[in-house]
Amino acid sequence: MAASKPDMLVVGAGPAGVSTALWARSLHLTPLVIEAGPRPGGQLLRIHFEPRNLGAAQPGTGVQLAARAAAQLEDAGIELRAGTRALALEGPAGTAGPRVAVDGGVLEARSIVVATGLSRRRLEVPGERELESRGVSDSATRDLEALRGREVTVIGGGDAAFENALLLADAGCRVTLALRGPAHARAEFRARVEAHAAITMLREAQAVAILGDDAVRAVRFETPQGVVDHPTSAVVVKIGQAPNTEWCAALERDGEGYLRVDAELRTSMPRVWAAGDVARPVVPGIAIALGHGAIVAASIRATLAAG
């Protein structure tokens, strides 16, 4: 990297990271953005519909919004290093500030922003990874055409699982919605699922394997009645998300791995902030992530100005 440190190293180029960098530039700070993936966008790249709760935003799918974010970074002259994965956050040593270890070296800046977002949780059972894209999916929205009219098992008990089950049922699928414990989806989704003739509920069912050779043929569940192999031609796994903070072992985290922050989104390490879903906002979402960018950039500017 350049001999002079950038004012800010933003780790993650999802909505929170992009917003932080753009706000930093508007406040006359110099940001450097790194992103593990091939391009900016984060979870926007997994949204194949138009978010309807972004006030004043131009219409477009999440993928289209991600493309606009990439263009904004370029137009603002902000350096982006895609394909650069953060491996570890290193605490201050002597007069040096915190640093981020990446493939091939270490990056330093006057401040660091953790904006690495969330990843989908996996069942972590035999067959799940092996049959991915051969019947195992994490998004009925994205894969709707491939799943249309098939026997599909949706695993999960939250809003996303119930929404996916309804979407598939309306697309002509026979859907089994498998829940390990009580449903925690909102009441309106539960009522619609229970009333839908094409959806069957399988309760107290713990998935322990996905079976198949070249394609999914069944899901093996442990139930109160014993082990059951449930025939199906596809599986949609919607069991929630986890924060991408495993590389932040030096920071204080809660029991689920989310970073502990104060009102200005400062973490437990000096000159390290967090933005977006990793900071466990009360209401997760794109709008909140964008707002976090403004808060973090302003806090960093004040901190750097104070020396």
ChimeraX commands (.cxc) that place a marker at each C-alpha (Angstrom):
marker #1 position 0.00,0.00,0.00 radius 0.5
marker #1 position 1.03,3.60,-0.24 radius 0.5
marker #1 position 3.62,4.97,2.17 radius 0.5
marker #1 position 1.07,7.24,3.84 radius 0.5
marker #1 position -1.75,5.48,5.63 radius 0.5
marker #1 position -5.31,6.07,4.44 radius 0.5
marker #1 position -7.56,7.72,6.99 radius 0.5
marker #1 position -9.86,4.72,6.98 radius 0.5
marker #1 position -9.71,1.04,6.05 radius 0.5
marker #1 position -13.23,-0.23,5.39 radius 0.5
marker #1 position -13.49,-4.02,5.51 radius 0.5
marker #1 position -16.51,-5.06,3.46 radius 0.5
marker #1 position -18.21,-3.42,0.47 radius 0.5
marker #1 position -21.85,-4.09,1.24 radius 0.5
marker #1 position -24.29,-1.22,1.89 radius 0.5
marker #1 position -22.67,-0.30,5.22 radius 0.5
marker #1 position -19.13,-0.33,3.88 radius 0.5
marker #1 position -19.96,1.59,0.72 radius 0.5
marker #1 position -21.96,4.17,2.66 radius 0.5
marker #1 position -19.11,4.63,5.15 radius 0.5
marker #1 position -16.59,5.16,2.37 radius 0.5
marker #1 position -18.79,7.62,0.47 radius 0.5
marker #1 position -19.52,9.61,3.63 radius 0.5
marker #1 position -15.82,9.58,4.48 radius 0.5
marker #1 position -14.98,11.02,1.07 radius 0.5
marker #1 position -17.61,13.75,1.52 radius 0.5
marker #1 position -15.96,14.60,4.86 radius 0.5
marker #1 position -12.56,14.91,3.15 radius 0.5
marker #1 position -11.20,11.64,4.53 radius 0.5
marker #1 position -9.32,9.09,2.43 radius 0.5
marker #1 position -10.88,5.62,2.59 radius 0.5
marker #1 position -9.55,2.32,1.29 radius 0.5
marker #1 position -12.18,-0.41,0.85 radius 0.5
marker #1 position -11.42,-4.12,0.73 radius 0.5
marker #1 position -13.94,-6.79,-0.22 radius 0.5
marker #1 position -13.61,-10.56,-0.08 radius 0.5
marker #1 position -15.91,-11.03,-3.06 radius 0.5
marker #1 position -15.27,-10.12,-6.67 radius 0.5
marker #1 position -17.33,-6.91,-6.55 radius 0.5
marker #1 position -19.17,-4.61,-4.15 radius 0.5
marker #1 position -22.70,-5.29,-2.98 radius 0.5
marker #1 position -22.61,-7.76,-0.12 radius 0.5
marker #1 position -26.08,-9.14,0.51 radius 0.5
marker #1 position -27.51,-6.86,-2.18 radius 0.5
marker #1 position -26.17,-9.41,-4.65 radius 0.5
marker #1 position -28.54,-11.98,-3.16 radius 0.5
marker #1 position -31.65,-9.78,-3.45 radius 0.5
marker #1 position -33.35,-10.49,-6.75 radius 0.5
marker #1 position -36.31,-8.19,-6.19 radius 0.5
marker #1 position -36.75,-4.47,-5.61 radius 0.5
marker #1 position -36.44,-3.38,-1.97 radius 0.5
marker #1 position -39.58,-1.38,-1.29 radius 0.5
marker #1 position -38.60,0.31,1.96 radius 0.5
marker #1 position -35.74,2.52,0.76 radius 0.5
marker #1 position -37.12,6.03,0.67 radius 0.5
marker #1 position -36.14,8.14,-2.36 radius 0.5
marker #1 position -33.97,5.37,-3.79 radius 0.5
marker #1 position -34.01,4.73,-7.52 radius 0.5
marker #1 position -36.02,1.60,-8.35 radius 0.5
marker #1 position -34.09,-1.58,-8.99 radius 0.5
marker #1 position -33.28,-5.02,-7.67 radius 0.5
marker #1 position -30.62,-5.60,-5.07 radius 0.5
marker #1 position -28.24,-6.61,-7.84 radius 0.5
marker #1 position -28.89,-3.34,-9.65 radius 0.5
marker #1 position -28.35,-1.38,-6.44 radius 0.5
marker #1 position -25.03,-3.18,-5.98 radius 0.5
marker #1 position -23.96,-2.12,-9.48 radius 0.5
marker #1 position -24.82,1.48,-8.63 radius 0.5
marker #1 position -22.78,1.23,-5.43 radius 0.5
marker #1 position -19.77,0.06,-7.43 radius 0.5
marker #1 position -20.20,2.98,-9.82 radius 0.5
marker #1 position -20.46,5.42,-6.91 radius 0.5
marker #1 position -17.17,4.20,-5.44 radius 0.5
marker #1 position -15.49,4.59,-8.81 radius 0.5
marker #1 position -16.98,8.03,-9.45 radius 0.5
marker #1 position -15.80,9.19,-6.02 radius 0.5
marker #1 position -12.28,7.98,-6.74 radius 0.5
marker #1 position -12.34,5.56,-3.80 radius 0.5
marker #1 position -9.85,2.72,-4.01 radius 0.5
marker #1 position -11.50,-0.71,-3.89 radius 0.5
marker #1 position -9.53,-3.92,-3.58 radius 0.5
marker #1 position -11.92,-6.73,-4.45 radius 0.5
marker #1 position -10.94,-10.33,-3.82 radius 0.5
marker #1 position -9.14,-9.30,-0.63 radius 0.5
marker #1 position -10.22,-11.29,2.42 radius 0.5
marker #1 position -9.57,-10.09,5.97 radius 0.5
marker #1 position -7.91,-12.88,7.95 radius 0.5
marker #1 position -7.36,-11.27,11.33 radius 0.5
marker #1 position -7.63,-7.96,13.15 radius 0.5
marker #1 position -4.43,-7.21,15.01 radius 0.5
marker #1 position -4.37,-4.89,17.99 radius 0.5
marker #1 position -2.07,-1.90,18.41 radius 0.5
marker #1 position 1.63,-2.68,18.91 radius 0.5
marker #1 position 3.82,0.12,20.22 radius 0.5
marker #1 position 3.03,3.28,18.31 radius 0.5
marker #1 position 1.28,1.40,15.49 radius 0.5
marker #1 position -2.50,1.36,15.36 radius 0.5
marker #1 position -4.72,-1.64,14.66 radius 0.5
marker #1 position -4.01,-3.57,11.47 radius 0.5
marker #1 position -5.79,-6.09,9.28 radius 0.5
marker #1 position -3.99,-9.17,8.08 radius 0.5
marker #1 position -4.99,-10.16,4.54 radius 0.5
marker #1 position -3.77,-12.66,2.01 radius 0.5
marker #1 position -0.23,-11.63,1.20 radius 0.5
marker #1 position 0.34,-9.03,3.88 radius 0.5
marker #1 position -0.99,-6.53,6.38 radius 0.5
marker #1 position -3.00,-3.36,5.78 radius 0.5
marker #1 position -2.80,-0.34,8.06 radius 0.5
marker #1 position -4.88,2.81,8.34 radius 0.5
marker #1 position -5.56,5.56,10.84 radius 0.5
marker #1 position -8.92,3.90,11.56 radius 0.5
marker #1 position -10.62,0.62,10.71 radius 0.5
marker #1 position -14.30,-0.06,10.01 radius 0.5
marker #1 position -15.65,-3.61,10.23 radius 0.5
marker #1 position -18.52,-3.89,7.76 radius 0.5
marker #1 position -18.36,-7.56,6.83 radius 0.5
marker #1 position -22.08,-8.26,7.22 radius 0.5
marker #1 position -23.72,-11.64,7.61 radius 0.5
marker #1 position -23.55,-15.04,5.97 radius 0.5
marker #1 position -26.33,-17.58,5.74 radius 0.5
marker #1 position -26.29,-20.31,8.32 radius 0.5
marker #1 position -25.86,-23.83,7.02 radius 0.5
marker #1 position -27.28,-27.04,8.38 radius 0.5
marker #1 position -23.75,-28.48,8.29 radius 0.5
marker #1 position -25.08,-31.97,7.58 radius 0.5
marker #1 position -23.87,-34.58,5.08 radius 0.5
marker #1 position -25.06,-33.88,1.55 radius 0.5
marker #1 position -25.72,-30.16,2.00 radius 0.5
marker #1 position -22.56,-28.86,0.35 radius 0.5
marker #1 position -22.21,-31.83,-1.99 radius 0.5
marker #1 position -25.68,-31.25,-3.51 radius 0.5
marker #1 position -25.58,-27.48,-3.63 radius 0.5
marker #1 position -26.97,-26.29,-7.00 radius 0.5
marker #1 position -28.22,-29.85,-7.58 radius 0.5
marker #1 position -31.35,-29.44,-5.53 radius 0.5
marker #1 position -30.01,-27.66,-2.45 radius 0.5
marker #1 position -30.73,-23.93,-2.47 radius 0.5
marker #1 position -30.71,-21.04,-0.03 radius 0.5
marker #1 position -33.11,-18.83,-2.01 radius 0.5
marker #1 position -36.46,-19.74,-3.54 radius 0.5
marker #1 position -36.60,-16.22,-4.96 radius 0.5
marker #1 position -33.40,-16.65,-6.93 radius 0.5
marker #1 position -34.03,-20.26,-7.95 radius 0.5
marker #1 position -37.77,-20.06,-8.50 radius 0.5
marker #1 position -37.74,-21.08,-12.16 radius 0.5
marker #1 position -35.60,-24.13,-11.45 radius 0.5
marker #1 position -37.86,-25.15,-8.54 radius 0.5
marker #1 position -41.22,-24.40,-10.12 radius 0.5
marker #1 position -43.66,-27.33,-9.96 radius 0.5
marker #1 position -41.36,-29.60,-7.93 radius 0.5
marker #1 position -41.62,-31.29,-4.54 radius 0.5
marker #1 position -39.65,-28.94,-2.30 radius 0.5
marker #1 position -38.75,-29.07,1.38 radius 0.5
marker #1 position -38.14,-25.73,3.08 radius 0.5
marker #1 position -36.20,-25.94,6.36 radius 0.5
marker #1 position -36.59,-23.14,8.90 radius 0.5
marker #1 position -39.11,-21.47,11.18 radius 0.5
marker #1 position -38.67,-17.74,10.61 radius 0.5
marker #1 position -40.09,-15.14,8.24 radius 0.5
marker #1 position -37.73,-16.08,5.42 radius 0.5
marker #1 position -38.63,-19.78,5.56 radius 0.5
marker #1 position -42.37,-19.07,5.60 radius 0.5
marker #1 position -42.06,-16.52,2.78 radius 0.5
marker #1 position -40.11,-18.99,0.67 radius 0.5
marker #1 position -42.68,-21.71,1.30 radius 0.5
marker #1 position -45.49,-19.41,0.17 radius 0.5
marker #1 position -43.58,-18.29,-2.90 radius 0.5
marker #1 position -42.92,-21.89,-3.94 radius 0.5
marker #1 position -46.49,-22.98,-3.29 radius 0.5
marker #1 position -47.79,-20.16,-5.46 radius 0.5
marker #1 position -45.40,-21.36,-8.19 radius 0.5
marker #1 position -47.01,-24.78,-8.30 radius 0.5
marker #1 position -44.74,-26.63,-5.89 radius 0.5
marker #1 position -45.82,-29.14,-3.28 radius 0.5
marker #1 position -44.05,-27.78,-0.24 radius 0.5
marker #1 position -43.09,-29.35,3.07 radius 0.5
marker #1 position -42.09,-26.76,5.67 radius 0.5
marker #1 position -39.89,-28.47,8.27 radius 0.5
marker #1 position -39.46,-26.87,11.69 radius 0.5
marker #1 position -37.07,-28.02,14.38 radius 0.5
marker #1 position -38.86,-26.06,17.11 radius 0.5
marker #1 position -41.69,-23.53,17.46 radius 0.5
marker #1 position -42.33,-21.23,14.50 radius 0.5
marker #1 position -41.10,-17.68,15.06 radius 0.5
marker #1 position -42.36,-16.18,11.81 radius 0.5
marker #1 position -44.78,-13.30,12.07 radius 0.5
marker #1 position -48.43,-14.19,12.62 radius 0.5
marker #1 position -49.61,-13.18,9.13 radius 0.5
marker #1 position -47.12,-15.59,7.50 radius 0.5
marker #1 position -48.08,-18.41,9.84 radius 0.5
marker #1 position -51.77,-17.92,9.05 radius 0.5
marker #1 position -51.17,-17.91,5.29 radius 0.5
marker #1 position -49.00,-21.03,5.43 radius 0.5
marker #1 position -51.49,-22.94,7.55 radius 0.5
marker #1 position -54.29,-22.03,5.12 radius 0.5
marker #1 position -52.37,-22.96,1.96 radius 0.5
marker #1 position -53.42,-26.33,0.55 radius 0.5
marker #1 position -50.05,-26.90,-1.11 radius 0.5
marker #1 position -48.00,-26.57,2.10 radius 0.5
marker #1 position -47.58,-29.32,4.70 radius 0.5
marker #1 position -45.97,-28.64,8.06 radius 0.5
marker #1 position -43.44,-31.11,9.47 radius 0.5
marker #1 position -42.87,-30.22,13.11 radius 0.5
marker #1 position -40.17,-31.22,15.61 radius 0.5
marker #1 position -37.98,-32.36,12.73 radius 0.5
marker #1 position -34.20,-31.98,12.91 radius 0.5
marker #1 position -32.47,-32.38,9.54 radius 0.5
marker #1 position -29.46,-34.69,9.88 radius 0.5
marker #1 position -28.63,-35.43,6.22 radius 0.5
marker #1 position -29.59,-34.58,2.67 radius 0.5
marker #1 position -29.67,-37.70,0.53 radius 0.5
marker #1 position -28.94,-38.09,-3.16 radius 0.5
marker #1 position -26.24,-38.85,-5.68 radius 0.5
marker #1 position -26.44,-36.50,-8.66 radius 0.5
marker #1 position -29.55,-34.78,-7.29 radius 0.5
marker #1 position -31.52,-34.48,-4.06 radius 0.5
marker #1 position -33.91,-37.35,-3.42 radius 0.5
marker #1 position -34.73,-37.04,0.31 radius 0.5
marker #1 position -34.00,-35.30,3.59 radius 0.5
marker #1 position -33.30,-37.40,6.66 radius 0.5
marker #1 position -34.96,-36.04,9.78 radius 0.5
marker #1 position -34.79,-37.01,13.42 radius 0.5
marker #1 position -38.31,-36.73,14.87 radius 0.5
marker #1 position -39.99,-37.79,18.12 radius 0.5
marker #1 position -41.19,-40.87,16.21 radius 0.5
marker #1 position -37.67,-41.76,15.06 radius 0.5
marker #1 position -35.55,-41.21,11.97 radius 0.5
marker #1 position -37.54,-40.44,8.82 radius 0.5
marker #1 position -36.32,-40.16,5.21 radius 0.5
marker #1 position -38.64,-37.59,3.66 radius 0.5
marker #1 position -38.74,-37.82,-0.18 radius 0.5
marker #1 position -38.16,-34.51,-1.97 radius 0.5
marker #1 position -36.54,-33.25,-5.15 radius 0.5
marker #1 position -35.21,-30.00,-3.69 radius 0.5
marker #1 position -34.34,-28.40,-0.37 radius 0.5
marker #1 position -34.35,-24.71,0.51 radius 0.5
marker #1 position -32.41,-23.96,3.70 radius 0.5
marker #1 position -33.56,-20.81,5.52 radius 0.5
marker #1 position -32.29,-21.10,9.09 radius 0.5
marker #1 position -31.00,-17.59,9.63 radius 0.5
marker #1 position -27.71,-15.79,9.35 radius 0.5
marker #1 position -24.51,-15.36,11.33 radius 0.5
marker #1 position -22.16,-12.34,11.53 radius 0.5
marker #1 position -18.88,-12.51,9.62 radius 0.5
marker #1 position -16.75,-11.69,12.66 radius 0.5
marker #1 position -14.65,-14.81,13.10 radius 0.5
marker #1 position -11.60,-12.79,12.01 radius 0.5
marker #1 position -12.31,-10.23,14.79 radius 0.5
marker #1 position -11.31,-12.36,17.78 radius 0.5
marker #1 position -9.56,-9.32,19.30 radius 0.5
marker #1 position -12.88,-7.47,19.67 radius 0.5
marker #1 position -15.61,-7.91,22.24 radius 0.5
marker #1 position -18.54,-9.89,20.81 radius 0.5
marker #1 position -21.84,-11.11,22.18 radius 0.5
marker #1 position -22.79,-14.77,22.51 radius 0.5
marker #1 position -23.75,-15.01,18.85 radius 0.5
marker #1 position -20.65,-13.31,17.48 radius 0.5
marker #1 position -22.03,-9.81,16.88 radius 0.5
marker #1 position -19.66,-6.95,17.75 radius 0.5
marker #1 position -20.35,-4.91,20.86 radius 0.5
marker #1 position -20.42,-1.18,20.03 radius 0.5
marker #1 position -21.28,2.11,21.68 radius 0.5
marker #1 position -23.66,4.81,20.45 radius 0.5
marker #1 position -21.11,5.97,17.86 radius 0.5
marker #1 position -20.48,2.37,16.74 radius 0.5
marker #1 position -17.00,2.24,18.28 radius 0.5
marker #1 position -15.85,-1.26,19.19 radius 0.5
marker #1 position -13.80,-2.37,22.18 radius 0.5
marker #1 position -10.52,-1.58,20.38 radius 0.5
marker #1 position -9.39,2.04,19.92 radius 0.5
marker #1 position -9.84,3.36,16.38 radius 0.5
marker #1 position -11.92,0.40,15.27 radius 0.5
marker #1 position -15.59,0.92,14.42 radius 0.5
marker #1 position -18.32,-1.41,13.14 radius 0.5
marker #1 position -21.15,-0.68,10.71 radius 0.5
marker #1 position -24.16,-2.57,9.48 radius 0.5
marker #1 position -25.40,-5.99,10.50 radius 0.5
marker #1 position -22.20,-7.01,12.34 radius 0.5
marker #1 position -23.12,-4.38,14.97 radius 0.5
marker #1 position -26.48,-6.07,15.59 radius 0.5
marker #1 position -28.82,-3.14,14.92 radius 0.5
marker #1 position -32.26,-3.32,16.49 radius 0.5
marker #1 position -33.74,-3.41,12.99 radius 0.5
marker #1 position -31.38,-4.96,10.45 radius 0.5
marker #1 position -31.69,-3.81,6.88 radius 0.5
marker #1 position -30.27,-1.77,4.03 radius 0.5
marker #1 position -31.53,1.58,5.33 radius 0.5
marker #1 position -29.95,1.03,8.75 radius 0.5
marker #1 position -26.66,-0.01,7.15 radius 0.5
marker #1 position -26.60,3.16,5.08 radius 0.5
marker #1 position -27.25,5.27,8.17 radius 0.5
marker #1 position -24.47,3.51,10.06 radius 0.5
marker #1 position -22.07,4.69,7.37 radius 0.5
marker #1 position -22.85,8.32,8.13 radius 0.5
marker #1 position -22.50,7.83,11.90 radius 0.5
marker #1 position -19.20,6.01,11.62 radius 0.5
marker #1 position -17.65,8.46,9.16 radius 0.5
marker #1 position -18.57,11.44,11.34 radius 0.5
marker #1 position -17.23,9.73,14.46 radius 0.5
marker #1 position -13.97,8.87,12.76 radius 0.5
marker #1 position -13.52,12.40,11.45 radius 0.5
marker #1 position -13.98,13.80,14.97 radius 0.5
marker #1 position -11.59,11.23,16.45 radius 0.5
marker #1 position -8.86,11.86,13.87 radius 0.5
marker #1 position -9.25,15.61,14.19 radius 0.5
marker #1 position -8.73,15.34,17.94 radius 0.5
marker #1 position -5.49,13.45,17.35 radius 0.5
marker link #1:1,2 radius 0.2
marker link #1:2,3 radius 0.2
marker link #1:3,4 radius 0.2
marker link #1:4,5 radius 0.2
marker link #1:5,6 radius 0.2
marker link #1:6,7 radius 0.2
marker link #1:7,8 radius 0.2
marker link #1:8,9 radius 0.2
marker link #1:9,10 radius 0.2
marker link #1:10,11 radius 0.2
marker link #1:11,12 radius 0.2
marker link #1:12,13 radius 0.2
marker link #1:13,14 radius 0.2
marker link #1:14,15 radius 0.2
marker link #1:15,16 radius 0.2
marker link #1:16,17 radius 0.2
marker link #1:17,18 radius 0.2
marker link #1:18,19 radius 0.2
marker link #1:19,20 radius 0.2
marker link #1:20,21 radius 0.2
marker link #1:21,22 radius 0.2
marker link #1:22,23 radius 0.2
marker link #1:23,24 radius 0.2
marker link #1:24,25 radius 0.2
marker link #1:25,26 radius 0.2
marker link #1:26,27 radius 0.2
marker link #1:27,28 radius 0.2
marker link #1:28,29 radius 0.2
marker link #1:29,30 radius 0.2
marker link #1:30,31 radius 0.2
marker link #1:31,32 radius 0.2
marker link #1:32,33 radius 0.2
marker link #1:33,34 radius 0.2
marker link #1:34,35 radius 0.2
marker link #1:35,36 radius 0.2
marker link #1:36,37 radius 0.2
marker link #1:37,38 radius 0.2
marker link #1:38,39 radius 0.2
marker link #1:39,40 radius 0.2
marker link #1:40,41 radius 0.2
marker link #1:41,42 radius 0.2
marker link #1:42,43 radius 0.2
marker link #1:43,44 radius 0.2
marker link #1:44,45 radius 0.2
marker link #1:45,46 radius 0.2
marker link #1:46,47 radius 0.2
marker link #1:47,48 radius 0.2
marker link #1:48,49 radius 0.2
marker link #1:49,50 radius 0.2
marker link #1:50,51 radius 0.2
marker link #1:51,52 radius 0.2
marker link #1:52,53 radius 0.2
marker link #1:53,54 radius 0.2
marker link #1:54,55 radius 0.2
marker link #1:55,56 radius 0.2
marker link #1:56,57 radius 0.2
marker link #1:57,58 radius 0.2
marker link #1:58,59 radius 0.2
marker link #1:59,60 radius 0.2
marker link #1:60,61 radius 0.2
marker link #1:61,62 radius 0.2
marker link #1:62,63 radius 0.2
marker link #1:63,64 radius 0.2
marker link #1:64,65 radius 0.2
marker link #1:65,66 radius 0.2
marker link #1:66,67 radius 0.2
marker link #1:67,68 radius 0.2
marker link #1:68,69 radius 0.2
marker link #1:69,70 radius 0.2
marker link #1:70,71 radius 0.2
marker link #1:71,72 radius 0.2
marker link #1:72,73 radius 0.2
marker link #1:73,74 radius 0.2
marker link #1:74,75 radius 0.2
marker link #1:75,76 radius 0.2
marker link #1:76,77 radius 0.2
marker link #1:77,78 radius 0.2
marker link #1:78,79 radius 0.2
marker link #1:79,80 radius 0.2
marker link #1:80,81 radius 0.2
marker link #1:81,82 radius 0.2
marker link #1:82,83 radius 0.2
marker link #1:83,84 radius 0.2
marker link #1:84,85 radius 0.2
marker link #1:85,86 radius 0.2
marker link #1:86,87 radius 0.2
marker link #1:87,88 radius 0.2
marker link #1:88,89 radius 0.2
marker link #1:89,90 radius 0.2
marker link #1:90,91 radius 0.2
marker link #1:91,92 radius 0.2
marker link #1:92,93 radius 0.2
marker link #1:93,94 radius 0.2
marker link #1:94,95 radius 0.2
marker link #1:95,96 radius 0.2
marker link #1:96,97 radius 0.2
marker link #1:97,98 radius 0.2
marker link #1:98,99 radius 0.2
marker link #1:99,100 radius 0.2
marker link #1:100,101 radius 0.2
marker link #1:101,102 radius 0.2
marker link #1:102,103 radius 0.2
marker link #1:103,104 radius 0.2
marker link #1:104,105 radius 0.2
marker link #1:105,106 radius 0.2
marker link #1:106,107 radius 0.2
marker link #1:107,108 radius 0.2
marker link #1:108,109 radius 0.2
marker link #1:109,110 radius 0.2
marker link #1:110,111 radius 0.2
marker link #1:111,112 radius 0.2
marker link #1:112,113 radius 0.2
marker link #1:113,114 radius 0.2
marker link #1:114,115 radius 0.2
marker link #1:115,116 radius 0.2
marker link #1:116,117 radius 0.2
marker link #1:117,118 radius 0.2
marker link #1:118,119 radius 0.2
marker link #1:119,120 radius 0.2
marker link #1:120,121 radius 0.2
marker link #1:121,122 radius 0.2
marker link #1:122,123 radius 0.2
marker link #1:123,124 radius 0.2
marker link #1:124,125 radius 0.2
marker link #1:125,126 radius 0.2
marker link #1:126,127 radius 0.2
marker link #1:127,128 radius 0.2
marker link #1:128,129 radius 0.2
marker link #1:129,130 radius 0.2
marker link #1:130,131 radius 0.2
marker link #1:131,132 radius 0.2
marker link #1:132,133 radius 0.2
marker link #1:133,134 radius 0.2
marker link #1:134,135 radius 0.2
marker link #1:135,136 radius 0.2
marker link #1:136,137 radius 0.2
marker link #1:137,138 radius 0.2
marker link #1:138,139 radius 0.2
marker link #1:139,140 radius 0.2
marker link #1:140,141 radius 0.2
marker link #1:141,142 radius 0.2
marker link #1:142,143 radius 0.2
marker link #1:143,144 radius 0.2
marker link #1:144,145 radius 0.2
marker link #1:145,146 radius 0.2
marker link #1:146,147 radius 0.2
marker link #1:147,148 radius 0.2
marker link #1:148,149 radius 0.2
marker link #1:149,150 radius 0.2
marker link #1:150,151 radius 0.2
marker link #1:151,152 radius 0.2
marker link #1:152,153 radius 0.2
marker link #1:153,154 radius 0.2
marker link #1:154,155 radius 0.2
marker link #1:155,156 radius 0.2
marker link #1:156,157 radius 0.2
marker link #1:157,158 radius 0.2
marker link #1:158,159 radius 0.2
marker link #1:159,160 radius 0.2
marker link #1:160,161 radius 0.2
marker link #1:161,162 radius 0.2
marker link #1:162,163 radius 0.2
marker link #1:163,164 radius 0.2
marker link #1:164,165 radius 0.2
marker link #1:165,166 radius 0.2
marker link #1:166,167 radius 0.2
marker link #1:167,168 radius 0.2
marker link #1:168,169 radius 0.2
marker link #1:169,170 radius 0.2
marker link #1:170,171 radius 0.2
marker link #1:171,172 radius 0.2
marker link #1:172,173 radius 0.2
marker link #1:173,174 radius 0.2
marker link #1:174,175 radius 0.2
marker link #1:175,176 radius 0.2
marker link #1:176,177 radius 0.2
marker link #1:177,178 radius 0.2
marker link #1:178,179 radius 0.2
marker link #1:179,180 radius 0.2
marker link #1:180,181 radius 0.2
marker link #1:181,182 radius 0.2
marker link #1:182,183 radius 0.2
marker link #1:183,184 radius 0.2
marker link #1:184,185 radius 0.2
marker link #1:185,186 radius 0.2
marker link #1:186,187 radius 0.2
marker link #1:187,188 radius 0.2
marker link #1:188,189 radius 0.2
marker link #1:189,190 radius 0.2
marker link #1:190,191 radius 0.2
marker link #1:191,192 radius 0.2
marker link #1:192,193 radius 0.2
marker link #1:193,194 radius 0.2
marker link #1:194,195 radius 0.2
marker link #1:195,196 radius 0.2
marker link #1:196,197 radius 0.2
marker link #1:197,198 radius 0.2
marker link #1:198,199 radius 0.2
marker link #1:199,200 radius 0.2
marker link #1:200,201 radius 0.2
marker link #1:201,202 radius 0.2
marker link #1:202,203 radius 0.2
marker link #1:203,204 radius 0.2
marker link #1:204,205 radius 0.2
marker link #1:205,206 radius 0.2
marker link #1:206,207 radius 0.2
marker link #1:207,208 radius 0.2
marker link #1:208,209 radius 0.2
marker link #1:209,210 radius 0.2
marker link #1:210,211 radius 0.2
marker link #1:211,212 radius 0.2
marker link #1:212,213 radius 0.2
marker link #1:213,214 radius 0.2
marker link #1:214,215 radius 0.2
marker link #1:215,216 radius 0.2
marker link #1:216,217 radius 0.2
marker link #1:217,218 radius 0.2
marker link #1:218,219 radius 0.2
marker link #1:219,220 radius 0.2
marker link #1:220,221 radius 0.2
marker link #1:221,222 radius 0.2
marker link #1:222,223 radius 0.2
marker link #1:223,224 radius 0.2
marker link #1:224,225 radius 0.2
marker link #1:225,226 radius 0.2
marker link #1:226,227 radius 0.2
marker link #1:227,228 radius 0.2
marker link #1:228,229 radius 0.2
marker link #1:229,230 radius 0.2
marker link #1:230,231 radius 0.2
marker link #1:231,232 radius 0.2
marker link #1:232,233 radius 0.2
marker link #1:233,234 radius 0.2
marker link #1:234,235 radius 0.2
marker link #1:235,236 radius 0.2
marker link #1:236,237 radius 0.2
marker link #1:237,238 radius 0.2
marker link #1:238,239 radius 0.2
marker link #1:239,240 radius 0.2
marker link #1:240,241 radius 0.2
marker link #1:241,242 radius 0.2
marker link #1:242,243 radius 0.2
marker link #1:243,244 radius 0.2
marker link #1:244,245 radius 0.2
marker link #1:245,246 radius 0.2
marker link #1:246,247 radius 0.2
marker link #1:247,248 radius 0.2
marker link #1:248,249 radius 0.2
marker link #1:249,250 radius 0.2
marker link #1:250,251 radius 0.2
marker link #1:251,252 radius 0.2
marker link #1:252,253 radius 0.2
marker link #1:253,254 radius 0.2
marker link #1:254,255 radius 0.2
marker link #1:255,256 radius 0.2
marker link #1:256,257 radius 0.2
marker link #1:257,258 radius 0.2
marker link #1:258,259 radius 0.2
marker link #1:259,260 radius 0.2
marker link #1:260,261 radius 0.2
marker link #1:261,262 radius 0.2
marker link #1:262,263 radius 0.2
marker link #1:263,264 radius 0.2
marker link #1:264,265 radius 0.2
marker link #1:265,266 radius 0.2
marker link #1:266,267 radius 0.2
marker link #1:267,268 radius 0.2
marker link #1:268,269 radius 0.2
marker link #1:269,270 radius 0.2
marker link #1:270,271 radius 0.2
marker link #1:271,272 radius 0.2
marker link #1:272,273 radius 0.2
marker link #1:273,274 radius 0.2
marker link #1:274,275 radius 0.2
marker link #1:275,276 radius 0.2
marker link #1:276,277 radius 0.2
marker link #1:277,278 radius 0.2
marker link #1:278,279 radius 0.2
marker link #1:279,280 radius 0.2
marker link #1:280,281 radius 0.2
marker link #1:281,282 radius 0.2
marker link #1:282,283 radius 0.2
marker link #1:283,284 radius 0.2
marker link #1:284,285 radius 0.2
marker link #1:285,286 radius 0.2
marker link #1:286,287 radius 0.2
marker link #1:287,288 radius 0.2
marker link #1:288,289 radius 0.2
marker link #1:289,290 radius 0.2
marker link #1:290,291 radius 0.2
marker link #1:291,292 radius 0.2
marker link #1:292,293 radius 0.2
marker link #1:293,294 radius 0.2
marker link #1:294,295 radius 0.2
marker link #1:295,296 radius 0.2
marker link #1:296,297 radius 0.2
marker link #1:297,298 radius 0.2
marker link #1:298,299 radius 0.2
marker link #1:299,300 radius 0.2
marker link #1:300,301 radius 0.2
marker link #1:301,302 radius 0.2
marker link #1:302,303 radius 0.2
marker link #1:303,304 radius 0.2
marker link #1:304,305 radius 0.2
marker link #1:305,306 radius 0.2
marker link #1:306,307 radius 0.2
view
